[in-house]
Amino acid sequence: MVVASEGEVQLEPKYDRASEVKAFDDTKAGVKGLVDAEISEVPRMFHRPPDTYGETYVPSGSQFSIPVIDLKGVQEDLSTRTSIVEEVRNASKEWGFFQIINHGIPVSVLEEMNVRIRRFFEQDLTGETLFFATWLRPEELPEPFRDVMFEYTDRVMSLGHLLFELTSEALGLSPDHLLKIDCAKGLGGLQVLHENQWIDVPPLPGALVVNIGDFLQLISNDSLVSVEHRVLANSVGPRVSVASFFVTGFHPNPRLYGPIKELLSDDNPPKYKEITVIEYTTHLLRKGLDGKSALLHFKI
């Protein structure tokens, strides 16, 4: 509602966020395009929803800190692995986020991946849009970036398999029963919502950030948690992240996913109904990013 200078009340047109987001996506320029255009104010679609104003930002150095897990020796020593599994269990249950060090991916590979990614996005927009697609075959990747992408992907996939093993063991399951890995370059900004407070995830040289996704929370029946996270914009400089998603696939799949039977009991009945991946993604895309978990829709 808007009050005019003469005192008359005028109704403000209903805000159509979906149209604004679509128009933004159609530019294919991303947030970098907004910065390059030297906009004078933040578009409304990026404004915080009013119902999140009660959340508190906790500066670095507070009593809260994101868990950091050292994977050194995880494959060589049983007692070390047992200790690491316990750390993964606690971090996944309490935070839904943790950083890992000594993960086996050389710092040189991480740095080169960031250098190539930054170089790609700093080129003219025309060069970038040539590669906009839902899926690119390996031979269609930009040639200057192809070699390091292959090496990085192979190493991240191996690390992902290890993380799935550790997560399975953390749930008391066999290692082969069953995370998004984020390689962030130097500049901070990533924050995690913990106990209704936004906690900084300080970048550690050579570390990777791991977060539990919604499906892991669903199939673990809330033994693991998927939490809200965000990136806080700042004027220090550009921030580059390389996110790797471990998913079941987005192609039509009739398989139903629900809480793992081995984790259920009379004291721990299923909290979610069984759903397909398509049901979840359809609901997620329809609801948008509103600060509420998509899993609430599938609660029993």
URZI-V965438 format. One record per backbone hydrogen bond with DSSP energy under -1.0 kcal/mol. NH is the residue of the N-H (numbers start at 1). CO is the residue of the C=O. If there is no record, write none. Layout:
[[NH,CO] [NH,CO]]
This chain:
[[2,10] [4,8] [7,4] [10,2] [20,16] [21,17] [22,18] [23,19] [24,20] [25,21] [26,22] [28,25] [33,29] [34,30] [35,31] [36,32] [37,33] [38,35] [39,34] [46,43] [47,44] [52,49] [53,50] [55,52] [56,196] [58,198] [69,99] [71,101] [74,71] [77,73] [81,77] [82,78] [83,79] [84,80] [85,81] [86,82] [87,83] [88,84] [89,85] [90,86] [91,87] [92,88] [93,89] [94,90] [95,91] [96,91] [98,210] [99,67] [100,208] [101,69] [110,106] [111,107] [112,108] [113,109] [114,110] [115,111] [116,112] [117,113] [118,114] [119,115] [120,116] [121,117] [122,118] [123,120] [128,124] [129,125] [131,128] [132,129] [140,137] [141,138] [145,142] [149,145] [150,146] [151,147] [152,148] [153,149] [154,150] [155,151] [156,152] [157,153] [158,154] [159,155] [160,156] [161,157] [162,158] [163,159] [164,160] [165,161] [166,162] [167,163] [168,164] [169,165] [170,166] [171,167] [172,169] [173,168] [177,174] [180,211] [181,244] [182,209] [183,242] [185,240] [187,185] [191,230] [192,199] [193,228] [194,197] [197,194] [198,56] [199,192] [201,190] [207,204] [208,100] [209,182] [210,98] [211,180] [212,96] [217,213] [218,214] [219,215] [220,216] [221,218] [222,217] [223,220] [225,92] [230,191] [232,189] [242,183] [244,181] [257,275] [260,219] [263,260] [264,261] [265,268] [273,298] [275,257] [280,276] [281,277] [282,278] [283,279] [284,280] [285,281] [286,282] [287,283] [288,284] [290,288] [296,293] [297,294] [298,295] [299,296] [300,271]]
